[in-house]
């Protein structure tokens, strides 16, 4: 499994920098480590937010806030922490998606508004443990981080552009792999009616 330092060194390699940093918290004293320390958390959270990754997916029954909800809504709830992106809210008993909004509130911070009392939020959380990252996520994240590091380190806009293009390509590939994980074709388990596809084609 890749560590934070592995991901940073991979990103540096993407932009043609031969440095091998050893720490970013605190930085090891090199300018490359300082830049990685600055941009790694930003790139990590952005990459996590750009797709509904299975390893970062969470579900939580929301905690209601007392008092009247803001106008136009029946109920309001506190947001889970850590939290990055709300994917959907469902009625807990039926897993039925319902209308909702996310807003900021002066007292309660970020809140969830909806018209269902027992609401469950499906969301992306912030995952900082790199041992949880699939290889395809690591690859995508390294290219996004490279796009952040390119200008401060190389001063070359073309390298930044290339790194971001590589990120969008690897993100698309990684997203497809992640979205298809665990999916299986439908199989008729009734042994009396099941026919192999080749036999069906001949019928």
C-alpha positions in Angstrom: 0.0 0.0 0.0 1.2 3.5 -0.9 2.0 6.0 1.9 1.5 9.7 1.7 5.2 10.1 0.9 5.0 7.5 -1.8 2.1 9.4 -3.4 4.0 12.7 -3.1 7.2 11.2 -4.7 5.1 9.7 -7.5 3.6 13.1 -8.2 7.0 14.7 -8.2 8.1 12.1 -10.7 5.1 12.9 -12.9 6.4 16.5 -13.3 10.0 15.4 -13.9 11.4 16.3 -10.5 14.0 13.7 -9.3 13.7 14.7 -5.6 12.8 11.9 -3.1 11.2 13.6 -0.1 11.1 11.8 3.2 8.5 13.7 5.2 5.8 16.4 4.9 4.5 16.6 8.4 6.6 18.5 9.2 8.4 18.9 5.9 11.9 17.4 5.6 13.4 20.8 4.8 13.3 20.6 1.0 11.2 22.9 -1.1 9.5 20.0 -2.7 8.4 18.6 0.7 7.0 22.1 1.6 5.0 22.2 -1.5 3.7 18.7 -1.0 2.7 19.6 2.6 0.7 22.5 1.2 -1.1 20.8 -1.7 -1.5 17.2 -0.7 -4.5 17.7 1.6 -6.2 19.8 -1.0 -5.6 17.3 -3.8 -6.7 14.4 -1.6 -10.0 15.9 -0.7 -10.6 17.0 -4.3 -9.9 13.5 -5.6 -12.2 12.0 -2.9 -14.9 14.4 -3.9 -14.7 13.9 -7.6 -16.2 10.4 -7.5 -18.5 8.4 -5.1 -15.6 6.0 -4.1 -16.7 2.8 -2.5 -14.0 2.9 0.2 -15.0 6.5 1.2 -18.8 5.8 1.1 -20.7 6.2 4.4 -24.3 6.0 5.5 -25.6 7.7 8.7 -29.0 8.3 10.2 -29.0 12.0 10.7 -29.3 13.7 14.1 -32.2 16.2 14.2 -31.8 19.8 15.4 -34.5 21.0 17.8 -36.7 23.9 16.9 -38.3 25.0 13.7 -36.5 24.2 10.5 -35.6 27.0 8.1 -38.6 28.1 5.9 -39.7 25.7 3.2 -38.5 22.6 5.1 -40.0 20.3 7.7 -36.8 19.0 9.3 -33.2 20.0 9.7 -30.2 17.9 10.8 -26.5 18.2 11.7 -24.0 16.9 9.2 -21.7 14.0 10.0 -18.0 14.7 10.7 -15.8 14.2 8.8 -17.8 14.9 5.7 -16.9 15.9 2.2 -19.8 15.4 -0.2 -23.5 14.6 0.3 -24.5 12.0 -2.4 -28.1 11.5 -1.4 -30.6 11.4 1.4 -33.0 8.5 1.8 -36.0 7.6 3.9 -34.4 5.2 6.4 -37.1 2.5 6.2 -37.3 2.3 2.5 -34.0 3.4 1.0 -36.0 5.8 -1.1 -34.1 8.9 -2.3 -35.7 12.2 -1.2 -35.3 15.9 -1.9 -32.7 17.6 0.3 -30.4 20.6 0.5 -27.1 21.4 2.2 -26.7 24.8 3.8 -24.5 26.7 6.1 -25.9 27.9 9.5 -24.5 30.5 11.8 -25.0 28.3 14.9 -25.0 24.7 13.7 -22.5 24.9 10.9 -23.3 22.8 7.8 -26.9 21.4 8.0 -29.1 19.1 6.0 -32.6 20.1 5.1 -35.4 17.7 4.0 -39.0 16.8 4.6 -38.5 13.3 6.1 -38.1 12.8 9.8 -36.0 9.6 9.7 -33.5 10.7 7.1 -30.3 8.8 6.3 -27.4 10.6 4.5 -25.3 8.7 2.0 -22.0 10.7 1.7 -18.3 10.7 1.0 -16.1 11.0 4.0 -12.6 12.2 4.3 -10.3 9.2 4.4 -6.7 10.0 5.5 -5.5 6.5 6.0 -3.7 5.6 2.7 -3.8 1.9 3.4 -7.5 2.2 2.5 -6.8 3.6 -0.9 -7.2 1.3 -3.9 -4.3 1.4 -6.4 -6.4 3.2 -9.0 -7.2 6.0 -6.5 -3.5 6.4 -5.7 -2.7 6.7 -9.4 -5.4 9.3 -9.9 -4.5 11.3 -6.8 -0.8 11.3 -7.8 -1.6 13.0 -11.1 -3.9 15.6 -9.4 -1.2 16.4 -6.9 1.3 16.7 -9.8 -1.0 19.3 -11.4 -0.9 21.3 -8.2 2.9 21.0 -7.8 3.8 21.7 -11.5 3.8 25.5 -11.4 5.4 26.1 -8.0 8.2 23.6 -8.8 8.7 23.7 -12.6 7.2 27.1 -13.5 6.0 25.5 -16.7 2.2 25.8 -17.5 2.4 23.1 -20.1 3.5 20.5 -17.5 0.6 21.6 -15.3 -1.8 21.2 -18.2 -0.5 17.7 -19.1 -0.7 16.6 -15.4 -4.3 17.6 -15.1 -5.2 16.0 -18.4 -3.6 12.8 -17.1 -5.6 13.2 -13.9 -8.9 13.4 -15.8 -8.0 10.3 -17.8 -6.9 8.2 -14.8 -9.9 9.4 -12.8 -12.3 8.2 -15.5 -10.6 4.8 -15.6 -10.5 4.5 -11.8 -14.1 5.6 -11.5 -15.2 2.9 -13.9 -13.3 0.3 -12.0 -14.7 1.5 -8.7 -18.3 1.8 -9.9 -18.2 -1.8 -11.3 -16.7 -3.4 -8.2 -18.9 -6.1 -6.8 -21.4 -5.9 -9.7 -22.5 -9.2 -11.2 -24.6 -10.2 -14.1 -28.1 -11.4 -13.3 -28.2 -15.2 -13.0 -31.4 -17.2 -12.8 -30.8 -19.5 -9.8 -34.0 -21.5 -10.5 -32.4 -24.7 -11.8 -35.6 -25.7 -13.6 -35.7 -22.6 -15.8 -32.1 -21.6 -16.1 -30.5 -21.9 -19.6 -27.0 -21.1 -20.6 -26.8 -18.1 -22.9 -25.6 -20.2 -25.8 -28.7 -22.4 -25.6 -31.0 -19.4 -25.4 -29.4 -17.9 -28.5 -30.3 -21.1 -30.4 -33.9 -21.2 -29.3 
